Amino acid sequence: MLDQRRHQRIRFCSPPTIKIGYGGTIGEGLIENISLSGIMLRSSMALDIGHTAGCEFSLFGSPVIDVPASVVSRVGNLFGARFQTGPINQIQIEDAINAALAEGKASIFSLHELGGRKVMRVVGGLNGTLRNDFMHALTRMGVNEIDVEGVTEIDQSGLALCLVAIKRHGVVIGAQSACFASAWNQALLAPGEIESLSGILP
């Protein structure tokens, strides 16, 4: 799980919709995650590996991105596709991702080894959609520190995840963004609400 991808995978607090053009038909789907090089989408369309589909989408009000993508994987109704981008598409995708991260509507979750310590890093939104990855890292990989310097939005579920990391797994909070520090300090002043949320987590 130590992240060595060339392009980070971006996840969303709520999956954006996508229009798919394939084999002369138009369908729809939901974007599970995205990177600068490709996309993971969920759709009822039968997309064949090795074939190209047209993808049209907007990330939370961004300009519409229209880009072809080659289907490279399928598990049930979940498809992985590699973008066939030109310079304009690449800039549009990067701008849309950066805006979504800045607004806390998208997240990057990664695990790094720094000086023999495992550091979990969250950029963008820290919320309940990261629960599975967060708990897997804590229980299976071992985490020493959480870097939340890039967090731009955090909700009660995100605060509860951090509380579980500290109280049950001995993790320390490292670098913090102003957004995180403010929410965390308020939570420490009213621990009952966060404690009740953390009680439902494994």
C-alpha positions as protocol buffer text, in pm:
chain_id: "A"
residue {
  index: 1
  type: MET
  ca { x: 0 y: 0 z: 0 }
}
residue {
  index: 2
  type: LEU
  ca { x: 303 y: 227 z: 11 }
}
residue {
  index: 3
  type: ASP
  ca { x: 206 y: 454 z: -273 }
}
residue {
  index: 4
  type: GLN
  ca { x: 446 y: 454 z: -565 }
}
residue {
  index: 5
  type: ARG
  ca { x: 202 y: 547 z: -841 }
}
residue {
  index: 6
  type: ARG
  ca { x: 320 y: 797 z: -1096 }
}
residue {
  index: 7
  type: HIS
  ca { x: -18 y: 970 z: -1078 }
}
residue {
  index: 8
  type: GLN
  ca { x: -210 y: 983 z: -751 }
}
residue {
  index: 9
  type: ARG
  ca { x: -560 y: 838 z: -744 }
}
residue {
  index: 10
  type: ILE
  ca { x: -826 y: 1096 z: -657 }
}
residue {
  index: 11
  type: ARG
  ca { x: -1140 y: 987 z: -470 }
}
residue {
  index: 12
  type: PHE
  ca { x: -1460 y: 1185 z: -422 }
}
residue {
  index: 13
  type: CYS
  ca { x: -1694 y: 1258 z: -133 }
}
residue {
  index: 14
  type: SER
  ca { x: -1980 y: 1192 z: -377 }
}
residue {
  index: 15
  type: PRO
  ca { x: -1912 y: 1027 z: -716 }
}
residue {
  index: 16
  type: PRO
  ca { x: -1952 y: 1267 z: -1013 }
}
residue {
  index: 17
  type: THR
  ca { x: -2158 y: 1148 z: -1309 }
}
residue {
  index: 18
  type: ILE
  ca { x: -2005 y: 1073 z: -1647 }
}
residue {
  index: 19
  type: LYS
  ca { x: -2151 y: 1037 z: -1997 }
}
residue {
  index: 20
  type: ILE
  ca { x: -2007 y: 751 z: -2198 }
}
residue {
  index: 21
  type: GLY
  ca { x: -2016 y: 715 z: -2573 }
}
residue {
  index: 22
  type: TYR
  ca { x: -1949 y: 360 z: -2688 }
}
residue {
  index: 23
  type: GLY
  ca { x: -2041 y: 155 z: -2993 }
}
residue {
  index: 24
  type: GLY
  ca { x: -2282 y: 417 z: -3124 }
}
residue {
  index: 25
  type: THR
  ca { x: -2473 y: 445 z: -2796 }
}
residue {
  index: 26
  type: ILE
  ca { x: -2467 y: 698 z: -2511 }
}
residue {
  index: 27
  type: GLY
  ca { x: -2482 y: 583 z: -2151 }
}
residue {
  index: 28
  type: GLU
  ca { x: -2406 y: 712 z: -1806 }
}
residue {
  index: 29
  type: GLY
  ca { x: -2198 y: 610 z: -1510 }
}
residue {
  index: 30
  type: LEU
  ca { x: -2035 y: 730 z: -1190 }
}
residue {
  index: 31
  type: ILE
  ca { x: -1669 y: 817 z: -1142 }
}
residue {
  index: 32
  type: GLU
  ca { x: -1521 y: 607 z: -862 }
}
residue {
  index: 33
  type: ASN
  ca { x: -1178 y: 770 z: -885 }
}
residue {
  index: 34
  type: ILE
  ca { x: -959 y: 954 z: -1132 }
}
residue {
  index: 35
  type: SER
  ca { x: -596 y: 1041 z: -1195 }
}
residue {
  index: 36
  type: LEU
  ca { x: -415 y: 1244 z: -1458 }
}
residue {
  index: 37
  type: SER
  ca { x: -366 y: 926 z: -1660 }
}
residue {
  index: 38
  type: GLY
  ca { x: -699 y: 746 z: -1625 }
}
residue {
  index: 39
  type: ILE
  ca { x: -1034 y: 687 z: -1466 }
}
residue {
  index: 40
  type: MET
  ca { x: -1226 y: 421 z: -1274 }
}
residue {
  index: 41
  type: LEU
  ca { x: -1597 y: 432 z: -1347 }
}
residue {
  index: 42
  type: ARG
  ca { x: -1906 y: 231 z: -1266 }
}
residue {
  index: 43
  type: SER
  ca { x: -2161 y: 175 z: -1543 }
}
residue {
  index: 44
  type: SER
  ca { x: -2421 y: -74 z: -1662 }
}
residue {
  index: 45
  type: MET
  ca { x: -2280 y: -44 z: -2016 }
}
residue {
  index: 46
  type: ALA
  ca { x: -2087 y: -343 z: -2151 }
}
residue {
  index: 47
  type: LEU
  ca { x: -1747 y: -189 z: -2224 }
}
residue {
  index: 48
  type: ASP
  ca { x: -1493 y: -426 z: -2377 }
}
residue {
  index: 49
  type: ILE
  ca { x: -1130 y: -428 z: -2271 }
}
residue {
  index: 50
  type: GLY
  ca { x: -906 y: -292 z: -2544 }
}
residue {
  index: 51
  type: HIS
  ca { x: -1177 y: -71 z: -2694 }
}
residue {
  index: 52
  type: THR
  ca { x: -1212 y: 306 z: -2672 }
}
residue {
  index: 53
  type: ALA
  ca { x: -1500 y: 496 z: -2514 }
}
residue {
  index: 54
  type: GLY
  ca { x: -1577 y: 866 z: -2524 }
}
residue {
  index: 55
  type: CYS
  ca { x: -1592 y: 1020 z: -2176 }
}
residue {
  index: 56
  type: GLU
  ca { x: -1761 y: 1351 z: -2096 }
}
residue {
  index: 57
  type: PHE
  ca { x: -1770 y: 1480 z: -1739 }
}
residue {
  index: 58
  type: SER
  ca { x: -1741 y: 1779 z: -1509 }
}
residue {
  index: 59
  type: LEU
  ca { x: -1593 y: 1770 z: -1160 }
}
residue {
  index: 60
  type: PHE
  ca { x: -1816 y: 1978 z: -933 }
}
residue {
  index: 61
  type: GLY
  ca { x: -1880 y: 2264 z: -1173 }
}
residue {
  index: 62
  type: SER
  ca { x: -1554 y: 2249 z: -1366 }
}
residue {
  index: 63
  type: PRO
  ca { x: -1561 y: 2311 z: -1743 }
}
residue {
  index: 64
  type: VAL
  ca { x: -1684 y: 1998 z: -1923 }
}
residue {
  index: 65
  type: ILE
  ca { x: -1402 y: 1759 z: -2011 }
}
residue {
  index: 66
  type: ASP
  ca { x: -1446 y: 1550 z: -2325 }
}
residue {
  index: 67
  type: VAL
  ca { x: -1176 y: 1287 z: -2368 }
}
residue {
  index: 68
  type: PRO
  ca { x: -1145 y: 938 z: -2522 }
}
residue {
  index: 69
  type: ALA
  ca { x: -1027 y: 658 z: -2296 }
}
residue {
  index: 70
  type: SER
  ca { x: -913 y: 302 z: -2365 }
}
residue {
  index: 71
  type: VAL
  ca { x: -1075 y: 37 z: -2144 }
}
residue {
  index: 72
  type: VAL
  ca { x: -802 y: -160 z: -1965 }
}
residue {
  index: 73
  type: SER
  ca { x: -983 y: -351 z: -1690 }
}
residue {
  index: 74
  type: ARG
  ca { x: -1323 y: -471 z: -1576 }
}
residue {
  index: 75
  type: VAL
  ca { x: -1458 y: -618 z: -1253 }
}
residue {
  index: 76
  type: GLY
  ca { x: -1836 y: -652 z: -1272 }
}
residue {
  index: 77
  type: ASN
  ca { x: -1971 y: -308 z: -1359 }
}
residue {
  index: 78
  type: LEU
  ca { x: -1648 y: -132 z: -1258 }
}
residue {
  index: 79
  type: PHE
  ca { x: -1419 y: -31 z: -1545 }
}
residue {
  index: 80
  type: GLY
  ca { x: -1068 y: 109 z: -1554 }
}
residue {
  index: 81
  type: ALA
  ca { x: -976 y: 321 z: -1856 }
}
residue {
  index: 82
  type: ARG
  ca { x: -662 y: 506 z: -1966 }
}
residue {
  index: 83
  type: PHE
  ca { x: -707 y: 856 z: -2102 }
}
residue {
  index: 84
  type: GLN
  ca { x: -594 y: 935 z: -2457 }
}
residue {
  index: 85
  type: THR
  ca { x: -523 y: 1299 z: -2380 }
}
residue {
  index: 86
  type: GLY
  ca { x: -377 y: 1588 z: -2568 }
}
residue {
  index: 87
  type: PRO
  ca { x: -222 y: 1895 z: -2401 }
}
residue {
  index: 88
  type: ILE
  ca { x: -559 y: 2073 z: -2362 }
}
residue {
  index: 89
  type: ASN
  ca { x: -734 y: 1771 z: -2207 }
}
residue {
  index: 90
  type: GLN
  ca { x: -444 y: 1719 z: -1968 }
}
residue {
  index: 91
  type: ILE
  ca { x: -461 y: 2079 z: -1844 }
}
residue {
  index: 92
  type: GLN
  ca { x: -841 y: 2060 z: -1806 }
}
residue {
  index: 93
  type: ILE
  ca { x: -822 y: 1739 z: -1603 }
}
residue {
  index: 94
  type: GLU
  ca { x: -544 y: 1873 z: -1380 }
}
residue {
  index: 95
  type: ASP
  ca { x: -727 y: 2202 z: -1317 }
}
residue {
  index: 96
  type: ALA
  ca { x: -1052 y: 2020 z: -1234 }
}
residue {
  index: 97
  type: ILE
  ca { x: -874 y: 1784 z: -992 }
}
residue {
  index: 98
  type: ASN
  ca { x: -689 y: 2069 z: -819 }
}
residue {
  index: 99
  type: ALA
  ca { x: -1011 y: 2269 z: -776 }
}
residue {
  index: 100
  type: ALA
  ca { x: -1195 y: 1968 z: -630 }
}
residue {
  index: 101
  type: LEU
  ca { x: -909 y: 1903 z: -385 }
}
residue {
  index: 102
  type: ALA
  ca { x: -898 y: 2269 z: -281 }
}
residue {
  index: 103
  type: GLU
  ca { x: -1271 y: 2263 z: -209 }
}
residue {
  index: 104
  type: GLY
  ca { x: -1248 y: 1939 z: -11 }
}
residue {
  index: 105
  type: LYS
  ca { x: -1475 y: 1755 z: -256 }
}
residue {
  index: 106
  type: ALA
  ca { x: -1196 y: 1519 z: -360 }
}
residue {
  index: 107
  type: SER
  ca { x: -927 y: 1339 z: -160 }
}
residue {
  index: 108
  type: ILE
  ca { x: -585 y: 1184 z: -204 }
}
residue {
  index: 109
  type: PHE
  ca { x: -497 y: 912 z: 46 }
}
residue {
  index: 110
  type: SER
  ca { x: -143 y: 772 z: 52 }
}
residue {
  index: 111
  type: LEU
  ca { x: 100 y: 591 z: 280 }
}
residue {
  index: 112
  type: HIS
  ca { x: 471 y: 668 z: 281 }
}
residue {
  index: 113
  type: GLU
  ca { x: 777 y: 544 z: 463 }
}
residue {
  index: 114
  type: LEU
  ca { x: 991 y: 829 z: 592 }
}
residue {
  index: 115
  type: GLY
  ca { x: 1297 y: 756 z: 803 }
}
residue {
  index: 116
  type: GLY
  ca { x: 1164 y: 416 z: 905 }
}
residue {
  index: 117
  type: ARG
  ca { x: 826 y: 558 z: 1006 }
}
residue {
  index: 118
  type: LYS
  ca { x: 501 y: 499 z: 818 }
}
residue {
  index: 119
  type: VAL
  ca { x: 320 y: 824 z: 750 }
}
residue {
  index: 120
  type: MET
  ca { x: -39 y: 839 z: 630 }
}
residue {
  index: 121
  type: ARG
  ca { x: -104 y: 1149 z: 419 }
}
residue {
  index: 122
  type: VAL
  ca { x: -443 y: 1299 z: 335 }
}
residue {
  index: 123
  type: VAL
  ca { x: -488 y: 1584 z: 88 }
}
residue {
  index: 124
  type: GLY
  ca { x: -825 y: 1751 z: 19 }
}
residue {
  index: 125
  type: GLY
  ca { x: -1131 y: 1622 z: 202 }
}
residue {
  index: 126
  type: LEU
  ca { x: -1095 y: 1406 z: 513 }
}
residue {
  index: 127
  type: ASN
  ca { x: -1430 y: 1232 z: 549 }
}
residue {
  index: 128
  type: GLY
  ca { x: -1609 y: 900 z: 582 }
}
residue {
  index: 129
  type: THR
  ca { x: -1539 y: 796 z: 222 }
}
residue {
  index: 130
  type: LEU
  ca { x: -1178 y: 729 z: 329 }
}
residue {
  index: 131
  type: ARG
  ca { x: -1285 y: 496 z: 611 }
}
residue {
  index: 132
  type: ASN
  ca { x: -1192 y: 164 z: 445 }
}
residue {
  index: 133
  type: ASP
  ca { x: -846 y: 280 z: 333 }
}
residue {
  index: 134
  type: PHE
  ca { x: -788 y: 457 z: 663 }
}
residue {
  index: 135
  type: MET
  ca { x: -876 y: 155 z: 876 }
}
residue {
  index: 136
  type: HIS
  ca { x: -686 y: -87 z: 649 }
}
residue {
  index: 137
  type: ALA
  ca { x: -373 y: 125 z: 688 }
}
residue {
  index: 138
  type: LEU
  ca { x: -414 y: 141 z: 1067 }
}
residue {
  index: 139
  type: THR
  ca { x: -490 y: -227 z: 1124 }
}
residue {
  index: 140
  type: ARG
  ca { x: -293 y: -401 z: 848 }
}
residue {
  index: 141
  type: MET
  ca { x: -5 y: -173 z: 749 }
}
residue {
  index: 142
  type: GLY
  ca { x: 78 y: 3 z: 1074 }
}
residue {
  index: 143
  type: VAL
  ca { x: 89 y: 382 z: 1086 }
}
residue {
  index: 144
  type: ASN
  ca { x: 305 y: 603 z: 1307 }
}
residue {
  index: 145
  type: GLU
  ca { x: 191 y: 947 z: 1198 }
}
residue {
  index: 146
  type: ILE
  ca { x: -85 y: 1121 z: 1005 }
}
residue {
  index: 147
  type: ASP
  ca { x: 11 y: 1417 z: 787 }
}
residue {
  index: 148
  type: VAL
  ca { x: -296 y: 1640 z: 740 }
}
residue {
  index: 149
  type: GLU
  ca { x: -118 y: 1950 z: 616 }
}
residue {
  index: 150
  type: GLY
  ca { x: -301 y: 1924 z: 282 }
}
residue {
  index: 151
  type: VAL
  ca { x: -652 y: 1879 z: 429 }
}
residue {
  index: 152
  type: THR
  ca { x: -892 y: 2144 z: 299 }
}
residue {
  index: 153
  type: GLU
  ca { x: -1219 y: 2015 z: 447 }
}
residue {
  index: 154
  type: ILE
  ca { x: -1299 y: 1777 z: 733 }
}
residue {
  index: 155
  type: ASP
  ca { x: -1628 y: 1643 z: 866 }
}
residue {
  index: 156
  type: GLN
  ca { x: -1728 y: 1461 z: 1184 }
}
residue {
  index: 157
  type: SER
  ca { x: -1645 y: 1121 z: 1034 }
}
residue {
  index: 158
  type: GLY
  ca { x: -1296 y: 1242 z: 943 }
}
residue {
  index: 159
  type: LEU
  ca { x: -1243 y: 1369 z: 1297 }
}
residue {
  index: 160
  type: ALA
  ca { x: -1365 y: 1037 z: 1437 }
}
residue {
  index: 161
  type: LEU
  ca { x: -1118 y: 845 z: 1217 }
}
residue {
  index: 162
  type: CYS
  ca { x: -832 y: 1056 z: 1353 }
}
residue {
  index: 163
  type: LEU
  ca { x: -951 y: 1002 z: 1710 }
}
residue {
  index: 164
  type: VAL
  ca { x: -957 y: 623 z: 1656 }
}
residue {
  index: 165
  type: ALA
  ca { x: -604 y: 640 z: 1510 }
}
residue {
  index: 166
  type: ILE
  ca { x: -474 y: 822 z: 1818 }
}
residue {
  index: 167
  type: LYS
  ca { x: -663 y: 640 z: 2094 }
}
residue {
  index: 168
  type: ARG
  ca { x: -660 y: 284 z: 1961 }
}
residue {
  index: 169
  type: HIS
  ca { x: -346 y: 271 z: 1747 }
}
residue {
  index: 170
  type: GLY
  ca { x: -106 y: 516 z: 1913 }
}
residue {
  index: 171
  type: VAL
  ca { x: -75 y: 730 z: 1602 }
}
residue {
  index: 172
  type: VAL
  ca { x: 35 y: 1094 z: 1630 }
}
residue {
  index: 173
  type: ILE
  ca { x: -97 y: 1385 z: 1427 }
}
residue {
  index: 174
  type: GLY
  ca { x: 188 y: 1548 z: 1236 }
}
residue {
  index: 175
  type: ALA
  ca { x: 176 y: 1854 z: 1011 }
}
residue {
  index: 176
  type: GLN
  ca { x: -169 y: 2017 z: 1009 }
}
residue {
  index: 177
  type: SER
  ca { x: -349 y: 2258 z: 781 }
}
residue {
  index: 178
  type: ALA
  ca { x: -527 y: 2556 z: 939 }
}
residue {
  index: 179
  type: CYS
  ca { x: -858 y: 2396 z: 838 }
}
residue {
  index: 180
  type: PHE
  ca { x: -777 y: 2071 z: 1020 }
}
residue {
  index: 181
  type: ALA
  ca { x: -629 y: 2241 z: 1328 }
}
residue {
  index: 182
  type: SER
  ca { x: -938 y: 2455 z: 1375 }
}
residue {
  index: 183
  type: ALA
  ca { x: -1180 y: 2160 z: 1348 }
}
residue {
  index: 184
  type: TRP
  ca { x: -959 y: 1938 z: 1566 }
}
residue {
  index: 185
  type: ASN
  ca { x: -929 y: 2198 z: 1843 }
}
residue {
  index: 186
  type: GLN
  ca { x: -1305 y: 2250 z: 1847 }
}
residue {
  index: 187
  type: ALA
  ca { x: -1355 y: 1872 z: 1863 }
}
residue {
  index: 188
  type: LEU
  ca { x: -1121 y: 1847 z: 2162 }
}
residue {
  index: 189
  type: LEU
  ca { x: -1332 y: 2108 z: 2341 }
}
residue {
  index: 190
  type: ALA
  ca { x: -1648 y: 1900 z: 2281 }
}
residue {
  index: 191
  type: PRO
  ca { x: -1522 y: 1540 z: 2282 }
}
residue {
  index: 192
  type: GLY
  ca { x: -1856 y: 1372 z: 2355 }
}
residue {
  index: 193
  type: GLU
  ca { x: -1988 y: 1410 z: 2002 }
}
residue {
  index: 194
  type: ILE
  ca { x: -1671 y: 1276 z: 1839 }
}
residue {
  index: 195
  type: GLU
  ca { x: -1644 y: 996 z: 2097 }
}
residue {
  index: 196
  type: SER
  ca { x: -1994 y: 879 z: 2006 }
}
residue {
  index: 197
  type: LEU
  ca { x: -1901 y: 869 z: 1638 }
}
residue {
  index: 198
  type: SER
  ca { x: -1575 y: 685 z: 1701 }
}
residue {
  index: 199
  type: GLY
  ca { x: -1768 y: 422 z: 1894 }
}
residue {
  index: 200
  type: ILE
  ca { x: -1923 y: 293 z: 1573 }
}
residue {
  index: 201
  type: LEU
  ca { x: -1587 y: 243 z: 1405 }
}
residue {
  index: 202
  type: PRO
  ca { x: -1405 y: -90 z: 1427 }
}
